[in-house]
């Protein structure tokens, strides 16, 4: 049994990359990019997750 799956490692790497992007943008004085990463990106990810759940054919078949 694997402790970490590929999807979990990919998600963790994405979180670390976004945190690095946020800190790098703020250290260079680009505060708007940091705000976009903190506010708009999670909202977009939530919307994409809802869209996936609503349009997934397998989940529609299971209902």
C-alpha positions, 0 to 999 in steps of 0.5 A: 500500500502506497502512503502517497498517491500521485494526485496527493503529491501533485496537489501538495506540490501545487500548494507549495508552488503557490505559496512560493509565488505569493511570497516571491511576489510580495518580496518584490513589491507586487502586492496585487499578485499576492492578493490575486493568488490568495483570493481569486485562485481559491475561488476559481479552484472551488468553481472548477471543482463544482463544475467537475462534480456537476458534469462528471458522467460517472457521478450522474450515472450513480444518482 
